[in-house]
Amino acid sequence: MAKDYSIKIDIDERLPAERALKKFKRFCEAYGVIREYRKRQEYKKPSIRNKEKLAAAAKRRKKTAVKFNRGSKF
């Protein structure tokens, strides 16, 4: 299930190298290359990945609840 990342940046004489590099980084971010790289840096067991996912969801729910409760005066 490997994705094909074919990012091509055309560099001409008028385009500065810094700008081309910035454009390349933007493309990498849009294609999700960096996210995929970080995900594959270390192997996590599916059970651990699931626990982390559930913990993140609980944290989001708690944050949303606090945000809604902050506005009420009751």
PDB file of N, CA, C, O and CB in Angstrom:
ATOM      1  N   MET A   1       0.824  -1.180   0.000  1.00  0.00           N
ATOM      2  CA  MET A   1       0.000   0.000   0.000  1.00  0.00           C
ATOM      3  C   MET A   1       0.875   1.253   0.000  1.00  0.00           C
ATOM      4  O   MET A   1       0.574   2.230   0.686  1.00  0.00           O
ATOM      5  CB  MET A   1      -0.941  -0.007   1.204  1.00  0.00           C
ATOM      6  N   ALA A   2       1.932   1.217  -0.755  1.00  0.00           N
ATOM      7  CA  ALA A   2       2.839   2.345  -0.842  1.00  0.00           C
ATOM      8  C   ALA A   2       2.278   3.408  -1.769  1.00  0.00           C
ATOM      9  O   ALA A   2       1.791   3.115  -2.861  1.00  0.00           O
ATOM     10  CB  ALA A   2       4.215   1.892  -1.321  1.00  0.00           C
ATOM     11  N   LYS A   3       2.356   4.635  -1.314  1.00  0.00           N
ATOM     12  CA  LYS A   3       1.887   5.746  -2.129  1.00  0.00           C
ATOM     13  C   LYS A   3       3.017   6.198  -3.036  1.00  0.00           C
ATOM     14  O   LYS A   3       4.195   6.108  -2.687  1.00  0.00           O
ATOM     15  CB  LYS A   3       1.381   6.917  -1.247  1.00  0.00           C
ATOM     16  N   ASP A   4       2.638   6.681  -4.195  1.00  0.00           N
ATOM     17  CA  ASP A   4       3.634   7.170  -5.135  1.00  0.00           C
ATOM     18  C   ASP A   4       3.717   8.684  -5.004  1.00  0.00           C
ATOM     19  O   ASP A   4       2.814   9.405  -5.429  1.00  0.00           O
ATOM     20  CB  ASP A   4       3.290   6.751  -6.594  1.00  0.00           C
ATOM     21  N   TYR A   5       4.808   9.156  -4.413  1.00  0.00           N
ATOM     22  CA  TYR A   5       5.013  10.582  -4.261  1.00  0.00           C
ATOM     23  C   TYR A   5       5.911  11.048  -5.400  1.00  0.00           C
ATOM     24  O   TYR A   5       7.126  10.849  -5.363  1.00  0.00           O
ATOM     25  CB  TYR A   5       5.631  10.924  -2.868  1.00  0.00           C
ATOM     26  N   SER A   6       5.325  11.653  -6.385  1.00  0.00           N
ATOM     27  CA  SER A   6       6.136  12.190  -7.473  1.00  0.00           C
ATOM     28  C   SER A   6       5.953  13.701  -7.479  1.00  0.00           C
ATOM     29  O   SER A   6       5.099  14.239  -8.184  1.00  0.00           O
ATOM     30  CB  SER A   6       5.739  11.560  -8.860  1.00  0.00           C
ATOM     31  N   ILE A   7       6.761  14.363  -6.689  1.00  0.00           N
ATOM     32  CA  ILE A   7       6.697  15.808  -6.574  1.00  0.00           C
ATOM     33  C   ILE A   7       7.772  16.381  -7.481  1.00  0.00           C
ATOM     34  O   ILE A   7       8.957  16.075  -7.341  1.00  0.00           O
ATOM     35  CB  ILE A   7       6.882  16.280  -5.091  1.00  0.00           C
ATOM     36  N   LYS A   8       7.342  17.207  -8.401  1.00  0.00           N
ATOM     37  CA  LYS A   8       8.274  17.774  -9.364  1.00  0.00           C
ATOM     38  C   LYS A   8       8.138  19.285  -9.338  1.00  0.00           C
ATOM     39  O   LYS A   8       7.045  19.826  -9.501  1.00  0.00           O
ATOM     40  CB  LYS A   8       8.020  17.216 -10.791  1.00  0.00           C
ATOM     41  N   ILE A   9       9.250  19.953  -9.132  1.00  0.00           N
ATOM     42  CA  ILE A   9       9.291  21.409  -9.122  1.00  0.00           C
ATOM     43  C   ILE A   9      10.177  21.848 -10.284  1.00  0.00           C
ATOM     44  O   ILE A   9      11.345  21.468 -10.362  1.00  0.00           O
ATOM     45  CB  ILE A   9       9.825  21.966  -7.748  1.00  0.00           C
ATOM     46  N   ASP A  10       9.622  22.638 -11.172  1.00  0.00           N
ATOM     47  CA  ASP A  10      10.408  23.173 -12.283  1.00  0.00           C
ATOM     48  C   ASP A  10      11.131  24.431 -11.828  1.00  0.00           C
ATOM     49  O   ASP A  10      10.507  25.391 -11.376  1.00  0.00           O
ATOM     50  CB  ASP A  10       9.506  23.473 -13.511  1.00  0.00           C
ATOM     51  N   ILE A  11      12.436  24.414 -11.951  1.00  0.00           N
ATOM     52  CA  ILE A  11      13.248  25.558 -11.541  1.00  0.00           C
ATOM     53  C   ILE A  11      13.800  26.214 -12.797  1.00  0.00           C
ATOM     54  O   ILE A  11      14.439  25.562 -13.623  1.00  0.00           O
ATOM     55  CB  ILE A  11      14.405  25.126 -10.571  1.00  0.00           C
ATOM     56  N   ASP A  12      13.548  27.504 -12.929  1.00  0.00           N
ATOM     57  CA  ASP A  12      14.111  28.222 -14.062  1.00  0.00           C
ATOM     58  C   ASP A  12      15.076  29.289 -13.542  1.00  0.00           C
ATOM     59  O   ASP A  12      15.270  29.431 -12.334  1.00  0.00           O
ATOM     60  CB  ASP A  12      12.987  28.861 -14.934  1.00  0.00           C
ATOM     61  N   GLU A  13      15.661  30.016 -14.447  1.00  0.00           N
ATOM     62  CA  GLU A  13      16.683  31.005 -14.079  1.00  0.00           C
ATOM     63  C   GLU A  13      16.111  32.151 -13.242  1.00  0.00           C
ATOM     64  O   GLU A  13      16.806  32.707 -12.391  1.00  0.00           O
ATOM     65  CB  GLU A  13      17.336  31.567 -15.334  1.00  0.00           C
ATOM     66  N   ARG A  14      14.866  32.498 -13.480  1.00  0.00           N
ATOM     67  CA  ARG A  14      14.284  33.661 -12.797  1.00  0.00           C
ATOM     68  C   ARG A  14      13.823  33.338 -11.377  1.00  0.00           C
ATOM     69  O   ARG A  14      13.716  34.241 -10.546  1.00  0.00           O
ATOM     70  CB  ARG A  14      13.110  34.198 -13.599  1.00  0.00           C
ATOM     71  N   LEU A  15      13.552  32.076 -11.087  1.00  0.00           N
ATOM     72  CA  LEU A  15      13.037  31.673  -9.774  1.00  0.00           C
ATOM     73  C   LEU A  15      14.197  31.445  -8.801  1.00  0.00           C
ATOM     74  O   LEU A  15      15.062  30.609  -9.062  1.00  0.00           O
ATOM     75  CB  LEU A  15      12.172  30.389  -9.895  1.00  0.00           C
ATOM     76  N   PRO A  16      14.226  32.178  -7.679  1.00  0.00           N
ATOM     77  CA  PRO A  16      15.311  31.969  -6.718  1.00  0.00           C
ATOM     78  C   PRO A  16      15.223  30.579  -6.068  1.00  0.00           C
ATOM     79  O   PRO A  16      14.144  29.995  -5.970  1.00  0.00           O
ATOM     80  CB  PRO A  16      15.276  33.060  -5.634  1.00  0.00           C
ATOM     81  N   ALA A  17      16.359  30.074  -5.634  1.00  0.00           N
ATOM     82  CA  ALA A  17      16.425  28.735  -5.047  1.00  0.00           C
ATOM     83  C   ALA A  17      15.608  28.653  -3.755  1.00  0.00           C
ATOM     84  O   ALA A  17      14.981  27.628  -3.486  1.00  0.00           O
ATOM     85  CB  ALA A  17      17.882  28.348  -4.771  1.00  0.00           C
ATOM     86  N   GLU A  18      15.612  29.726  -2.954  1.00  0.00           N
ATOM     87  CA  GLU A  18      14.867  29.720  -1.694  1.00  0.00           C
ATOM     88  C   GLU A  18      13.367  29.569  -1.955  1.00  0.00           C
ATOM     89  O   GLU A  18      12.657  28.879  -1.223  1.00  0.00           O
ATOM     90  CB  GLU A  18      15.142  31.012  -0.897  1.00  0.00           C
ATOM     91  N   ARG A  19      12.913  30.222  -3.004  1.00  0.00           N
ATOM     92  CA  ARG A  19      11.487  30.156  -3.337  1.00  0.00           C
ATOM     93  C   ARG A  19      11.102  28.754  -3.818  1.00  0.00           C
ATOM     94  O   ARG A  19      10.037  28.237  -3.480  1.00  0.00           O
ATOM     95  CB  ARG A  19      11.138  31.201  -4.417  1.00  0.00           C
ATOM     96  N   ALA A  20      11.986  28.156  -4.607  1.00  0.00           N
ATOM     97  CA  ALA A  20      11.728  26.799  -5.088  1.00  0.00           C
ATOM     98  C   ALA A  20      11.711  25.809  -3.921  1.00  0.00           C
ATOM     99  O   ALA A  20      10.898  24.885  -3.895  1.00  0.00           O
ATOM    100  CB  ALA A  20      12.792  26.383  -6.128  1.00  0.00           C
ATOM    101  N   LEU A  21      12.599  26.006  -2.974  1.00  0.00           N
ATOM    102  CA  LEU A  21      12.643  25.140  -1.794  1.00  0.00           C
ATOM    103  C   LEU A  21      11.364  25.282  -0.969  1.00  0.00           C
ATOM    104  O   LEU A  21      10.820  24.295  -0.472  1.00  0.00           O
ATOM    105  CB  LEU A  21      13.874  25.473  -0.929  1.00  0.00           C
ATOM    106  N   LYS A  22      10.896  26.515  -0.832  1.00  0.00           N
ATOM    107  CA  LYS A  22       9.658  26.768  -0.110  1.00  0.00           C
ATOM    108  C   LYS A  22       8.478  26.086  -0.804  1.00  0.00           C
ATOM    109  O   LYS A  22       7.602  25.517  -0.152  1.00  0.00           O
ATOM    110  CB  LYS A  22       9.408  28.278   0.008  1.00  0.00           C
ATOM    111  N   LYS A  23       8.474  26.154  -2.125  1.00  0.00           N
ATOM    112  CA  LYS A  23       7.420  25.526  -2.917  1.00  0.00           C
ATOM    113  C   LYS A  23       7.462  24.006  -2.741  1.00  0.00           C
ATOM    114  O   LYS A  23       6.422  23.358  -2.622  1.00  0.00           O
ATOM    115  CB  LYS A  23       7.564  25.902  -4.412  1.00  0.00           C
ATOM    116  N   PHE A  24       8.682  23.443  -2.726  1.00  0.00           N
ATOM    117  CA  PHE A  24       8.854  22.006  -2.533  1.00  0.00           C
ATOM    118  C   PHE A  24       8.324  21.569  -1.174  1.00  0.00           C
ATOM    119  O   PHE A  24       7.638  20.552  -1.070  1.00  0.00           O
ATOM    120  CB  PHE A  24      10.328  21.621  -2.671  1.00  0.00           C
ATOM    121  N   LYS A  25       8.639  22.334  -0.133  1.00  0.00           N
ATOM    122  CA  LYS A  25       8.172  22.008   1.212  1.00  0.00           C
ATOM    123  C   LYS A  25       6.648  22.059   1.290  1.00  0.00           C
ATOM    124  O   LYS A  25       6.027  21.228   1.953  1.00  0.00           O
ATOM    125  CB  LYS A  25       8.785  22.968   2.238  1.00  0.00           C
ATOM    126  N   ARG A  26       6.047  23.038   0.610  1.00  0.00           N
ATOM    127  CA  ARG A  26       4.599  23.162   0.592  1.00  0.00           C
ATOM    128  C   ARG A  26       3.956  21.950  -0.079  1.00  0.00           C
ATOM    129  O   ARG A  26       2.949  21.426   0.398  1.00  0.00           O
ATOM    130  CB  ARG A  26       4.184  24.447  -0.125  1.00  0.00           C
ATOM    131  N   PHE A  27       4.554  21.506  -1.200  1.00  0.00           N
ATOM    132  CA  PHE A  27       4.046  20.321  -1.887  1.00  0.00           C
ATOM    133  C   PHE A  27       4.167  19.088  -1.007  1.00  0.00           C
ATOM    134  O   PHE A  27       3.246  18.273  -0.951  1.00  0.00           O
ATOM    135  CB  PHE A  27       4.793  20.103  -3.201  1.00  0.00           C
ATOM    136  N   CYS A  28       5.297  18.944  -0.319  1.00  0.00           N
ATOM    137  CA  CYS A  28       5.491  17.795   0.573  1.00  0.00           C
ATOM    138  C   CYS A  28       4.424  17.776   1.663  1.00  0.00           C
ATOM    139  O   CYS A  28       3.891  16.720   2.002  1.00  0.00           O
ATOM    140  CB  CYS A  28       6.899  17.831   1.206  1.00  0.00           C
ATOM    141  N   GLU A  29       4.121  18.940   2.202  1.00  0.00           N
ATOM    142  CA  GLU A  29       3.106  19.021   3.251  1.00  0.00           C
ATOM    143  C   GLU A  29       1.724  18.679   2.689  1.00  0.00           C
ATOM    144  O   GLU A  29       0.936  17.998   3.345  1.00  0.00           O
ATOM    145  CB  GLU A  29       3.095  20.429   3.884  1.00  0.00           C
ATOM    146  N   ALA A  30       1.434  19.151   1.485  1.00  0.00           N
ATOM    147  CA  ALA A  30       0.133  18.899   0.872  1.00  0.00           C
ATOM    148  C   ALA A  30      -0.055  17.415   0.550  1.00  0.00           C
ATOM    149  O   ALA A  30      -1.155  16.884   0.701  1.00  0.00           O
ATOM    150  CB  ALA A  30      -0.022  19.735  -0.401  1.00  0.00           C
ATOM    151  N   TYR A  31       1.001  16.750   0.112  1.00  0.00           N
ATOM    152  CA  TYR A  31       0.913  15.331  -0.227  1.00  0.00           C
ATOM    153  C   TYR A  31       0.971  14.438   1.011  1.00  0.00           C
ATOM    154  O   TYR A  31       0.677  13.246   0.920  1.00  0.00           O
ATOM    155  CB  TYR A  31       2.031  14.955  -1.183  1.00  0.00           C
ATOM    156  N   GLY A  32       1.347  14.993   2.170  1.00  0.00           N
ATOM    157  CA  GLY A  32       1.407  14.211   3.405  1.00  0.00           C
ATOM    158  C   GLY A  32       2.676  13.392   3.541  1.00  0.00           C
ATOM    159  O   GLY A  32       2.694  12.398   4.266  1.00  0.00           O
ATOM    160  N   VAL A  33       3.735  13.790   2.858  1.00  0.00           N
ATOM    161  CA  VAL A  33       4.998  13.040   2.906  1.00  0.00           C
ATOM    162  C   VAL A  33       5.591  13.076   4.308  1.00  0.00           C
ATOM    163  O   VAL A  33       6.042  12.050   4.817  1.00  0.00           O
ATOM    164  CB  VAL A  33       6.008  13.610   1.890  1.00  0.00           C
ATOM    165  N   ILE A  34       5.594  14.237   4.929  1.00  0.00           N
ATOM    166  CA  ILE A  34       6.213  14.386   6.246  1.00  0.00           C
ATOM    167  C   ILE A  34       5.419  13.608   7.294  1.00  0.00           C
ATOM    168  O   ILE A  34       5.997  12.969   8.174  1.00  0.00           O
ATOM    169  CB  ILE A  34       6.305  15.880   6.639  1.00  0.00           C
ATOM    170  N   ARG A  35       4.091  13.669   7.193  1.00  0.00           N
ATOM    171  CA  ARG A  35       3.237  12.931   8.135  1.00  0.00           C
ATOM    172  C   ARG A  35       3.498  11.431   8.026  1.00  0.00           C
ATOM    173  O   ARG A  35       3.599  10.734   9.036  1.00  0.00           O
ATOM    174  CB  ARG A  35       1.739  13.233   7.871  1.00  0.00           C
ATOM    175  N   GLU A  36       3.606  10.946   6.800  1.00  0.00           N
ATOM    176  CA  GLU A  36       3.868   9.525   6.566  1.00  0.00           C
ATOM    177  C   GLU A  36       5.247   9.128   7.104  1.00  0.00           C
ATOM    178  O   GLU A  36       5.410   8.056   7.688  1.00  0.00           O
ATOM    179  CB  GLU A  36       3.772   9.203   5.060  1.00  0.00           C
ATOM    180  N   TYR A  37       6.230  10.002   6.900  1.00  0.00           N
ATOM    181  CA  TYR A  37       7.591   9.734   7.388  1.00  0.00           C
ATOM    182  C   TYR A  37       7.603   9.612   8.900  1.00  0.00           C
ATOM    183  O   TYR A  37       8.196   8.680   9.442  1.00  0.00           O
ATOM    184  CB  TYR A  37       8.560  10.844   6.943  1.00  0.00           C
ATOM    185  N   ARG A  38       6.954  10.543   9.587  1.00  0.00           N
ATOM    186  CA  ARG A  38       6.930  10.506  11.047  1.00  0.00           C
ATOM    187  C   ARG A  38       6.191   9.278  11.556  1.00  0.00           C
ATOM    188  O   ARG A  38       6.557   8.698  12.578  1.00  0.00           O
ATOM    189  CB  ARG A  38       6.282  11.771  11.599  1.00  0.00           C
ATOM    190  N   LYS A  39       5.132   8.883  10.823  1.00  0.00           N
ATOM    191  CA  LYS A  39       4.362   7.712  11.225  1.00  0.00           C
ATOM    192  C   LYS A  39       5.205   6.444  11.116  1.00  0.00           C
ATOM    193  O   LYS A  39       5.065   5.535  11.934  1.00  0.00           O
ATOM    194  CB  LYS A  39       3.097   7.585  10.367  1.00  0.00           C
ATOM    195  N   ARG A  40       6.068   6.377  10.125  1.00  0.00           N
ATOM    196  CA  ARG A  40       6.875   5.178   9.890  1.00  0.00           C
ATOM    197  C   ARG A  40       8.209   5.182  10.624  1.00  0.00           C
ATOM    198  O   ARG A  40       8.959   4.210  10.538  1.00  0.00           O
ATOM    199  CB  ARG A  40       7.124   5.023   8.424  1.00  0.00           C
ATOM    200  N   GLN A  41       8.517   6.245  11.336  1.00  0.00           N
ATOM    201  CA  GLN A  41       9.795   6.310  12.041  1.00  0.00           C
ATOM    202  C   GLN A  41       9.939   5.200  13.074  1.00  0.00           C
ATOM    203  O   GLN A  41      11.022   4.638  13.234  1.00  0.00           O
ATOM    204  CB  GLN A  41       9.948   7.658  12.715  1.00  0.00           C
ATOM    205  N   GLU A  42       8.869   4.887  13.765  1.00  0.00           N
ATOM    206  CA  GLU A  42       8.906   3.810  14.746  1.00  0.00           C
ATOM    207  C   GLU A  42       7.636   2.981  14.631  1.00  0.00           C
ATOM    208  O   GLU A  42       6.567   3.500  14.309  1.00  0.00           O
ATOM    209  CB  GLU A  42       9.068   4.370  16.180  1.00  0.00           C
ATOM    210  N   TYR A  43       7.765   1.707  14.893  1.00  0.00           N
ATOM    211  CA  TYR A  43       6.610   0.816  14.811  1.00  0.00           C
ATOM    212  C   TYR A  43       5.872   0.825  16.129  1.00  0.00           C
ATOM    213  O   TYR A  43       6.478   0.694  17.192  1.00  0.00           O
ATOM    214  CB  TYR A  43       7.038  -0.617  14.442  1.00  0.00           C
ATOM    215  N   LYS A  44       4.557   0.981  16.060  1.00  0.00           N
ATOM    216  CA  LYS A  44       3.720   0.880  17.239  1.00  0.00           C
ATOM    217  C   LYS A  44       2.730  -0.246  17.028  1.00  0.00           C
ATOM    218  O   LYS A  44       2.133  -0.384  15.961  1.00  0.00           O
ATOM    219  CB  LYS A  44       2.993   2.215  17.532  1.00  0.00           C
ATOM    220  N   LYS A  45       2.569  -1.042  18.062  1.00  0.00           N
ATOM    221  CA  LYS A  45       1.602  -2.135  17.978  1.00  0.00           C
ATOM    222  C   LYS A  45       0.206  -1.543  17.793  1.00  0.00           C
ATOM    223  O   LYS A  45      -0.090  -0.456  18.288  1.00  0.00           O
ATOM    224  CB  LYS A  45       1.662  -3.040  19.253  1.00  0.00           C
ATOM    225  N   PRO A  46      -0.648  -2.274  17.074  1.00  0.00           N
ATOM    226  CA  PRO A  46      -2.002  -1.771  16.858  1.00  0.00           C
ATOM    227  C   PRO A  46      -2.758  -1.478  18.157  1.00  0.00           C
ATOM    228  O   PRO A  46      -3.547  -0.535  18.211  1.00  0.00           O
ATOM    229  CB  PRO A  46      -2.781  -2.765  16.042  1.00  0.00           C
ATOM    230  N   SER A  47      -2.526  -2.270  19.191  1.00  0.00           N
ATOM    231  CA  SER A  47      -3.215  -2.032  20.460  1.00  0.00           C
ATOM    232  C   SER A  47      -2.777  -0.704  21.077  1.00  0.00           C
ATOM    233  O   SER A  47      -3.600   0.032  21.620  1.00  0.00           O
ATOM    234  CB  SER A  47      -2.946  -3.186  21.441  1.00  0.00           C
ATOM    235  N   ILE A  48      -1.490  -0.401  20.993  1.00  0.00           N
ATOM    236  CA  ILE A  48      -0.975   0.858  21.539  1.00  0.00           C
ATOM    237  C   ILE A  48      -1.499   2.030  20.720  1.00  0.00           C
ATOM    238  O   ILE A  48      -1.885   3.062  21.269  1.00  0.00           O
ATOM    239  CB  ILE A  48       0.576   0.861  21.555  1.00  0.00           C
ATOM    240  N   ARG A  49      -1.511   1.860  19.397  1.00  0.00           N
ATOM    241  CA  ARG A  49      -2.027   2.911  18.516  1.00  0.00           C
ATOM    242  C   ARG A  49      -3.497   3.194  18.827  1.00  0.00           C
ATOM    243  O   ARG A  49      -3.932   4.345  18.818  1.00  0.00           O
ATOM    244  CB  ARG A  49      -1.860   2.507  17.033  1.00  0.00           C
ATOM    245  N   ASN A  50      -4.257   2.130  19.101  1.00  0.00           N
ATOM    246  CA  ASN A  50      -5.674   2.283  19.435  1.00  0.00           C
ATOM    247  C   ASN A  50      -5.848   2.998  20.771  1.00  0.00           C
ATOM    248  O   ASN A  50      -6.718   3.859  20.896  1.00  0.00           O
ATOM    249  CB  ASN A  50      -6.365   0.915  19.478  1.00  0.00           C
ATOM    250  N   LYS A  51      -5.028   2.653  21.779  1.00  0.00           N
ATOM    251  CA  LYS A  51      -5.103   3.318  23.082  1.00  0.00           C
ATOM    252  C   LYS A  51      -4.803   4.805  22.956  1.00  0.00           C
ATOM    253  O   LYS A  51      -5.474   5.634  23.571  1.00  0.00           O
ATOM    254  CB  LYS A  51      -4.130   2.670  24.073  1.00  0.00           C
ATOM    255  N   GLU A  52      -3.787   5.142  22.151  1.00  0.00           N
ATOM    256  CA  GLU A  52      -3.437   6.550  21.947  1.00  0.00           C
ATOM    257  C   GLU A  52      -4.576   7.291  21.250  1.00  0.00           C
ATOM    258  O   GLU A  52      -4.871   8.441  21.576  1.00  0.00           O
ATOM    259  CB  GLU A  52      -2.140   6.671  21.122  1.00  0.00           C
ATOM    260  N   LYS A  53      -5.203   6.629  20.301  1.00  0.00           N
ATOM    261  CA  LYS A  53      -6.313   7.232  19.572  1.00  0.00           C
ATOM    262  C   LYS A  53      -7.483   7.506  20.509  1.00  0.00           C
ATOM    263  O   LYS A  53      -8.088   8.576  20.453  1.00  0.00           O
ATOM    264  CB  LYS A  53      -6.756   6.323  18.418  1.00  0.00           C
ATOM    265  N   LEU A  54      -7.805   6.534  21.376  1.00  0.00           N
ATOM    266  CA  LEU A  54      -8.895   6.708  22.338  1.00  0.00           C
ATOM    267  C   LEU A  54      -8.577   7.815  23.345  1.00  0.00           C
ATOM    268  O   LEU A  54      -9.458   8.588  23.721  1.00  0.00           O
ATOM    269  CB  LEU A  54      -9.168   5.390  23.076  1.00  0.00           C
ATOM    270  N   ALA A  55      -7.321   7.889  23.779  1.00  0.00           N
ATOM    271  CA  ALA A  55      -6.924   8.927  24.730  1.00  0.00           C
ATOM    272  C   ALA A  55      -7.035  10.315  24.089  1.00  0.00           C
ATOM    273  O   ALA A  55      -7.472  11.265  24.739  1.00  0.00           O
ATOM    274  CB  ALA A  55      -5.480   8.679  25.228  1.00  0.00           C
ATOM    275  N   ALA A  56      -6.641  10.432  22.820  1.00  0.00           N
ATOM    276  CA  ALA A  56      -6.740  11.708  22.121  1.00  0.00           C
ATOM    277  C   ALA A  56      -8.198  12.122  21.954  1.00  0.00           C
ATOM    278  O   ALA A  56      -8.527  13.302  22.078  1.00  0.00           O
ATOM    279  CB  ALA A  56      -6.052  11.624  20.754  1.00  0.00           C
ATOM    280  N   ALA A  57      -9.072  11.157  21.674  1.00  0.00           N
ATOM    281  CA  ALA A  57     -10.499  11.450  21.522  1.00  0.00           C
ATOM    282  C   ALA A  57     -11.083  11.925  22.852  1.00  0.00           C
ATOM    283  O   ALA A  57     -11.870  12.872  22.884  1.00  0.00           O
ATOM    284  CB  ALA A  57     -11.263  10.202  21.013  1.00  0.00           C
ATOM    285  N   ALA A  58     -10.695  11.265  23.956  1.00  0.00           N
ATOM    286  CA  ALA A  58     -11.181  11.665  25.279  1.00  0.00           C
ATOM    287  C   ALA A  58     -10.714  13.079  25.610  1.00  0.00           C
ATOM    288  O   ALA A  58     -11.468  13.872  26.174  1.00  0.00           O
ATOM    289  CB  ALA A  58     -10.696  10.674  26.361  1.00  0.00           C
ATOM    290  N   LYS A  59      -9.491  13.384  25.262  1.00  0.00           N
ATOM    291  CA  LYS A  59      -8.938  14.716  25.514  1.00  0.00           C
ATOM    292  C   LYS A  59      -9.710  15.774  24.720  1.00  0.00           C
ATOM    293  O   LYS A  59     -10.015  16.850  25.234  1.00  0.00           O
ATOM    294  CB  LYS A  59      -7.435  14.759  25.147  1.00  0.00           C
ATOM    295  N   ARG A  60     -10.022  15.449  23.455  1.00  0.00           N
ATOM    296  CA  ARG A  60     -10.795  16.388  22.633  1.00  0.00           C
ATOM    297  C   ARG A  60     -12.189  16.608  23.210  1.00  0.00           C
ATOM    298  O   ARG A  60     -12.679  17.736  23.255  1.00  0.00           O
ATOM    299  CB  ARG A  60     -10.900  15.876  21.190  1.00  0.00           C
ATOM    300  N   ARG A  61     -12.833  15.508  23.655  1.00  0.00           N
ATOM    301  CA  ARG A  61     -14.169  15.627  24.240  1.00  0.00           C
ATOM    302  C   ARG A  61     -14.141  16.496  25.505  1.00  0.00           C
ATOM    303  O   ARG A  61     -15.011  17.344  25.707  1.00  0.00           O
ATOM    304  CB  ARG A  61     -14.736  14.230  24.567  1.00  0.00           C
ATOM    305  N   LYS A  62     -13.135  16.274  26.346  1.00  0.00           N
ATOM    306  CA  LYS A  62     -13.002  17.040  27.582  1.00  0.00           C
ATOM    307  C   LYS A  62     -12.789  18.519  27.276  1.00  0.00           C
ATOM    308  O   LYS A  62     -13.379  19.386  27.921  1.00  0.00           O
ATOM    309  CB  LYS A  62     -11.840  16.498  28.430  1.00  0.00           C
ATOM    310  N   LYS A  63     -11.952  18.796  26.298  1.00  0.00           N
ATOM    311  CA  LYS A  63     -11.666  20.179  25.911  1.00  0.00           C
ATOM    312  C   LYS A  63     -12.926  20.869  25.392  1.00  0.00           C
ATOM    313  O   LYS A  63     -13.184  22.028  25.717  1.00  0.00           O
ATOM    314  CB  LYS A  63     -10.560  20.220  24.841  1.00  0.00           C
ATOM    315  N   THR A  64     -13.703  20.154  24.587  1.00  0.00           N
ATOM    316  CA  THR A  64     -14.946  20.712  24.049  1.00  0.00           C
ATOM    317  C   THR A  64     -15.951  20.958  25.163  1.00  0.00           C
ATOM    318  O   THR A  64     -16.632  21.983  25.168  1.00  0.00           O
ATOM    319  CB  THR A  64     -15.548  19.774  22.992  1.00  0.00           C
ATOM    320  N   ALA A  65     -16.050  20.022  26.112  1.00  0.00           N
ATOM    321  CA  ALA A  65     -16.976  20.175  27.224  1.00  0.00           C
ATOM    322  C   ALA A  65     -16.609  21.385  28.075  1.00  0.00           C
ATOM    323  O   ALA A  65     -17.490  22.135  28.494  1.00  0.00           O
ATOM    324  CB  ALA A  65     -16.993  18.912  28.080  1.00  0.00           C
ATOM    325  N   VAL A  66     -15.331  21.580  28.332  1.00  0.00           N
ATOM    326  CA  VAL A  66     -14.877  22.723  29.121  1.00  0.00           C
ATOM    327  C   VAL A  66     -15.196  24.013  28.380  1.00  0.00           C
ATOM    328  O   VAL A  66     -15.611  24.997  28.991  1.00  0.00           O
ATOM    329  CB  VAL A  66     -13.359  22.624  29.416  1.00  0.00           C
ATOM    330  N   LYS A  67     -15.004  24.010  27.071  1.00  0.00           N
ATOM    331  CA  LYS A  67     -15.264  25.202  26.272  1.00  0.00           C
ATOM    332  C   LYS A  67     -16.742  25.578  26.333  1.00  0.00           C
ATOM    333  O   LYS A  67     -17.068  26.759  26.460  1.00  0.00           O
ATOM    334  CB  LYS A  67     -14.832  24.977  24.815  1.00  0.00           C
ATOM    335  N   PHE A  68     -17.649  24.589  26.246  1.00  0.00           N
ATOM    336  CA  PHE A  68     -19.077  24.871  26.294  1.00  0.00           C
ATOM    337  C   PHE A  68     -19.534  25.256  27.696  1.00  0.00           C
ATOM    338  O   PHE A  68     -20.415  26.103  27.842  1.00  0.00           O
ATOM    339  CB  PHE A  68     -19.860  23.668  25.810  1.00  0.00           C
ATOM    340  N   ASN A  69     -18.955  24.655  28.721  1.00  0.00           N
ATOM    341  CA  ASN A  69     -19.350  24.963  30.098  1.00  0.00           C
ATOM    342  C   ASN A  69     -18.851  26.316  30.554  1.00  0.00           C
ATOM    343  O   ASN A  69     -19.425  26.905  31.470  1.00  0.00           O
ATOM    344  CB  ASN A  69     -18.841  23.901  31.035  1.00  0.00           C
ATOM    345  N   ARG A  70     -17.819  26.813  29.950  1.00  0.00           N
ATOM    346  CA  ARG A  70     -17.238  28.090  30.336  1.00  0.00           C
ATOM    347  C   ARG A  70     -18.217  29.243  30.081  1.00  0.00           C
ATOM    348  O   ARG A  70     -18.237  30.219  30.831  1.00  0.00           O
ATOM    349  CB  ARG A  70     -15.931  28.325  29.575  1.00  0.00           C
ATOM    350  N   GLY A  71     -19.021  29.127  29.029  1.00  0.00           N
ATOM    351  CA  GLY A  71     -19.933  30.203  28.660  1.00  0.00           C
ATOM    352  C   GLY A  71     -21.195  30.266  29.496  1.00  0.00           C
ATOM    353  O   GLY A  71     -21.826  31.321  29.567  1.00  0.00           O
ATOM    354  N   SER A  72     -21.584  29.170  30.132  1.00  0.00           N
ATOM    355  CA  SER A  72     -22.853  29.180  30.896  1.00  0.00           C
ATOM    356  C   SER A  72     -22.609  29.657  32.315  1.00  0.00           C
ATOM    357  O   SER A  72     -21.554  29.405  32.897  1.00  0.00           O
ATOM    358  CB  SER A  72     -23.501  27.770  30.917  1.00  0.00           C
ATOM    359  N   LYS A  73     -23.612  30.359  32.873  1.00  0.00           N
ATOM    360  CA  LYS A  73     -23.495  30.919  34.220  1.00  0.00           C
ATOM    361  C   LYS A  73     -24.277  30.103  35.239  1.00  0.00           C
ATOM    362  O   LYS A  73     -24.384  30.521  36.392  1.00  0.00           O
ATOM    363  CB  LYS A  73     -23.979  32.362  34.235  1.00  0.00           C
ATOM    364  N   PHE A  74     -24.824  28.962  34.860  1.00  0.00           N
ATOM    365  CA  PHE A  74     -25.654  28.152  35.763  1.00  0.00           C
ATOM    366  C   PHE A  74     -24.858  27.197  36.556  1.00  0.00           C
ATOM    367  O   PHE A  74     -25.413  26.447  37.359  1.00  0.00           O
ATOM    368  CB  PHE A  74     -26.684  27.406  35.009  1.00  0.00           C
TER     369      PHE A  74
END
